[in-house]
Amino acid sequence: MTVRIDYDKLSATYAANRTVHPGVFSALHTASEGAVSVLEIGCGSGNYIGALHGATGADCGGIDPAAAMLAVARQRWPAVNFAQAPGEALPFGPACFDFIFAVDVVHHLAEPATCFRESRRVLRPQGRLCVVTDSQRIIETRVPLSVYWPETVAVEQARYHSTEQLGAWLHATGFAALHLENVEHSFALTDAAPYQARAYSALRLIDDAAFARGLARLEADLMRDGAIACTSRYTLLWAA
């Protein structure tokens, strides 16, 4: 399934509404301890790599194909080195990073295996790669997305790769020591603003009528209850 979303036009929306996932950040922070250089593939507006730079002081960089996303990232995190490039063609020499990660990006890549091959090329010996994604089960149980917009489930499952497929690509491109880790973060949703802005790409892949129905239900429940209990989950694939 080919989905085209203009992320340059979404840069302000993403910067205003997307934040780091505490469980993901904790795992990335632990993995980057002692690293001299860290790279984020598909950094968007820079939330994760900027936060890691602040927490570790490592030499941090981020690449993304969207120029407008990078403009926001550079303004927010001037000490991080950002470059415009796709994940399949990393603009770096061999063996220059200790740790590379990509959060919610692999399903956007035209050629994930090529990106993994490029990641292995620019990693130093003993370097690690972390691919943060959603499993098929996670997509089915997203709250509030799959509850208020069930139309997103099939669309998302069609564009996300299974962890088995990702693992096969990683092994085929020379990575070993592959293991999975699941993280989650529970929170009370009190503000519909990110959903009103369609700050999650899944909401831009369904028709306007379905989006409006789900938003009306979400807003009604928030007005009635004041908050909606949510749990955000991710699967992390670690490779070395």
Buried (B, 14 or more C-beta within 10 A) or exposed (E): EEBEEEBEEBBEBBBBBBEBBBBBBEBBBEBBEEBEBBBBBBBBBBBBBBBBBEEBEBBBBBBBBBEBBBBBBBEEBEEBBBBEBBBBEBEBEEEBBBBBBBBBBBBBBEBBBBBBBBBBBBBBEEBBBBBBBBBBEBBBBBBBBBBBBEBBBEBBBEBBBEBEEBBBBBEEBEBEEBEEBEBEBEEEBEEBEBBBBBBBBBBBBBEEEBBEBBBEBBBEBBEEEEEBEBEBBBBBBBBB
